[in-house]
Amino acid sequence: MTVIQKIEHWGDHHHAKWLDIIRIALGILIFSKGIAIVSNTAALQDLLLQNNVFGFSGLMASAALHIVGFVHLVGGILITIGLVTRFAVVIQIPILLCAVFFVNLSNGFSALNSELWLSLMVLFLLILFWVVGSGPYSVDQNMKTRPNIFR
């Protein structure tokens, strides 16, 4: 048994049921952030090019915003319903790391920077659900208990 399989096994057997409520809220939050990104692409692209934190060109900024928006939309839905949760969480973690270290820290590390605190909390929850998994109230668990339902 590899280390990842051991962590997955431990997380599957030590998952509190109340964490599912937090997982669902996290998925909805990430999905709503994806909607905000997709609906304000032009304004966010201008903001990204204005700050020029990453040194992006216009095309690269547009592609990055579309990728981040898509990953948030799909990942948020997957996290909310609990389908391939660990995968959905893993694809969110690099985005949140960039948000914490490059975007939000440029505004300063203070109590008034609420976006930084929200990003840190979401990053912590993503790491938590990467370890503990989707939980008992999820599509993953339903597929494990009734494996013939989709055949």
Salt bridges, closest charged atoms under 4 A:
GLU8 OE2 - ARG86 NH1 3.94
ASP12 OD1 - ARG86 NH2 3.46
ASP12 OD2 - LYS144 NZ 3.28
ASP20 OD1 - HIS15 NE2 2.90
ASP20 OD1 - ARG23 NH1 3.15
GLU115 OE1 - LYS33 NZ 3.60
